Amino acid sequence: MTAKRVLITGGAAGIGHAAAESYLASGARVAIIDADPEACAAAKAKWPSALVHTADVTDQAAMSAAFSAVDASWGGVDTLLASAGIGGPSGTLETLDYQAFKECVAVTIHGSFLACRWAAPHMRAQGSGLIVLMSSSAGLHGYPGRSPYAAAKWGVTGLTKTLAMELGPAGIRVNAIAPGAVHGDRMERVLMKEAAASGRSVDALREVYTKGTSLRTWVDAADIVALMRFLDSPAGARISGQILPVDGHTETLAP
């Protein structure tokens, strides 16, 4: 992995952070773009060799500056993981704030678009590359009470399928990973929002997610990273255009 150049959006926390740690441990070069200044500062302190840039993935100027810095250091990229995203608001359609809806969709879709648009010319020039977008079980099922998040993740499905077709002839593979409920701070915040919107307890909602899977389980960030690393290995060289769940087999997201 020592020659591999890996860019991760949303890489200072959550799944992106776990992926960065795994790649760095394997000797890859890693660049992180994240909107959280404190998380970026912690990442810089933890991983001095990583390129860490604080930028809102929906801000084209900020993203362009971050990409230019990566270009100056590496001159290209081999692997892109677009994992930046937010949970968005919870509630029924009539209660949702339009600005919050737009923000949820923008971070997931616009951020992925900007990162892919930058990476694609580099990958075309070298005739190879892997792009992995972050979907969700919500991008495969209806998700009552979370329509902004579901809409954003279904958008990832369309983007993945289309880019796989566009970029495949140039030797570039594009896939999406669709996690289920992932242990961590982000999902705990989601549970608190859903509890406030529904009047149910956090523990009751946690059990709903557990019982909604065939394996009656949540997943860990390490499970997601394991699939990411498989896709980025010779064993995954013929996999493209796929939406790959890591979710214990979601049966329903209905409350």
Long-range contacts (C-beta under 8 A, 24 or more apart in sequence): 1-26, 1-27, 1-28, 2-27, 2-28, 4-28, 4-29, 4-78, 4-79, 4-232, 5-29, 5-31, 5-74, 5-76, 5-77, 5-78, 5-79, 6-30, 6-31, 6-77, 6-78, 6-79, 6-80, 6-81, 7-31, 7-32, 7-33, 7-70, 7-77, 7-79, 7-80, 7-81, 7-115, 7-119, 8-32, 8-33, 8-80, 8-81, 8-83, 9-33, 9-34, 9-57, 9-81, 9-82, 9-83, 9-84, 9-111, 9-112, 9-115, 10-34, 10-57, 10-82, 10-83, 10-84, 10-85, 10-111, 10-134, 11-43, 11-81, 11-83, 12-36, 12-39, 12-40, 12-42, 12-43, 12-52, 13-39, 13-185, 13-186, 14-83, 14-182, 14-184, 14-185, 14-186, 14-221, 15-83, 15-134, 15-179, 15-182, 15-221, 15-224, 15-225, 16-81, 16-83, 16-84, 17-43, 17-221, 18-221, 18-222, 18-224, 18-225, 19-81, 19-83, 19-224, 19-225, 19-228, 20-47, 20-50, 21-47, 22-225, 22-228, 22-229, 23-79, 24-49, 24-50, 28-79, 29-74, 31-70, 31-73, 31-74, 31-77, 33-57, 33-63, 33-66, 33-84, 33-115, 34-84, 35-84, 57-84, 57-107, 57-110, 57-111, 57-114, 57-115, 58-103, 58-106, 58-107, 58-110, 58-111, 58-114, 60-114, 63-111, 63-114, 63-115, 63-118, 67-118, 75-122, 76-122, 76-123, 76-125, 76-126, 77-119, 77-122, 77-123, 77-129, 78-123, 78-126, 78-128, 78-129, 78-130, 79-129, 79-130, 79-131, 79-132, 79-232, 80-115, 80-116, 80-119, 80-129, 80-130, 80-131, 80-132, 81-132, 81-134, 81-228, 82-111, 82-112, 82-115, 82-116, 82-131, 82-132, 82-133, 82-134, 83-134, 84-108, 84-111, 84-112, 84-134, 85-111, 85-134, 85-152, 87-146, 87-149, 87-186, 87-189, 87-190, 87-193, 88-146, 88-148, 88-149, 88-152, 89-148, 89-193, 90-145, 90-146, 90-190, 90-193, 90-194, 90-196, 90-197, 90-198, 91-145, 91-197, 92-145, 92-197, 93-147, 95-197, 96-147, 96-148, 100-148, 101-147, 101-148, 101-151, 104-148, 104-149, 104-151, 104-152, 105-148, 105-151, 105-152, 105-155, 107-152, 108-134, 108-152, 108-153, 108-155, 108-156, 109-152, 109-155, 109-156, 109-159, 112-156, 112-159, 113-159, 116-159, 116-163, 116-174, 120-163, 120-167, 120-172, 123-167, 123-170, 123-171, 123-172, 124-167, 124-170, 124-172, 127-170, 127-171, 128-171, 128-172, 129-167, 129-171, 129-172, 129-173, 130-172, 130-173, 130-174, 130-175, 130-231, 130-232, 131-163, 131-167, 131-172, 131-173, 131-174, 131-175, 132-174, 132-175, 132-176, 132-177, 132-228, 132-231, 132-232, 133-159, 133-160, 133-174, 133-175, 133-176, 133-177, 134-176, 134-177, 134-179, 135-160, 135-176, 135-177, 135-178, 135-243, 136-178, 136-179, 136-180, 137-178, 137-179, 137-180, 137-181, 137-245, 137-247, 137-250, 137-253, 138-253, 139-176, 139-178, 139-243, 140-178, 140-243, 140-245, 140-250, 141-250, 141-252, 141-253, 142-253, 142-254, 143-253, 144-253, 144-254, 144-255, 145-194, 145-197, 145-198, 145-255, 146-194, 146-253, 153-178, 157-243, 160-241, 160-242, 160-243, 161-241, 164-240, 164-241, 165-241, 168-240, 168-241, 173-231, 173-236, 173-237, 173-239, 173-240, 174-240, 174-241, 175-231, 175-239, 175-240, 175-241, 175-242, 175-243, 175-244, 176-242, 176-243, 176-244, 177-224, 177-227, 177-228, 177-244, 177-245, 177-246, 178-243, 178-244, 178-245, 178-246, 178-247, 179-219, 179-223, 179-224, 179-245, 179-246, 179-247, 180-209, 180-213, 180-218, 180-219, 180-245, 180-246, 180-247, 180-248, 180-250, 181-209, 181-210, 181-213, 181-218, 181-219, 181-247, 182-218, 182-219, 182-220, 182-221, 182-224, 183-218, 183-219, 183-220, 183-221, 184-221, 187-218, 198-255, 200-255, 205-255, 208-255, 212-250, 212-251, 212-252, 212-253, 212-254, 213-247, 213-248, 213-249, 213-250, 213-251, 214-248, 214-249, 214-251, 215-248, 215-249, 216-248, 217-248, 218-248, 219-246, 219-247, 219-248
